[in-house]
Amino acid sequence: MHKFLNALPLLAIAGLIWFHFHQPDNDKPKLAKRPSETASLRCSVIDGSVYDGDTFRVKCDNREQKLRLCGIDAPEAKQPLGIESRDYLRSLIAKASNKVIVVEMDRDKYNRTVAEVLFDTPNGEQSVQEEMLKAGMAYHYKQYSGNCHNADVFDTAEEMGRSQKLGVWRLQGGGQRPWDYRKQNQS
């Protein structure tokens, strides 16, 4: 009996450790699909479909879909640098000969496919989102980047643009954030 009582604290600690590691991670963002389950599609960007710096249409396997870039938010067309942001995204897509790799993450409230988008370069695949952030043509939309597989590089990419005062970072205070602009201008 004495040995049992001496072992009781160890059993209690072991039980707490087991309990801790077997609880659901409700505080962590959940991926819409695990990276290993997420298929990537090679798609063509539809000519003239780049609406702004974070939305465009693609054709994948003979199916058209409207994409919203995961984890970033670009200035709206009527905001300062809104047109420049759109044109920069167009230039990235043109460099890739209108061919992109789409990794679907989710659907948003407008039924757009939320996706990470990559393009081929001589040095390998490059993230469209990362390039937009490094150029200061979009903001890291942290509130909605939890499902993005490459969200961990978005802060670094945004900081690169900010430190070089590129794009939106030339504006006082980094300009009005698109999410604040939309809220202020909703009808």
Secondary structure, 3 states (H helix, E strand, C coil): CHHHHHHHHHHHHHHHHHHHHCCCCCCCCCCCCCHHHCCEEEEEECCCCCCECCEEEEEECCEEEEEEECCEECCCCCCCCHHHHHHHHHHHHHHCCCEEEEEEEEECCCCCEEEEEEEEECCEEEEHHHHHHHCCCCEECHHHCCCCCCHHHHHHHHHHHHHCCCHHHHCHHHCCCHHHHHHHHCC
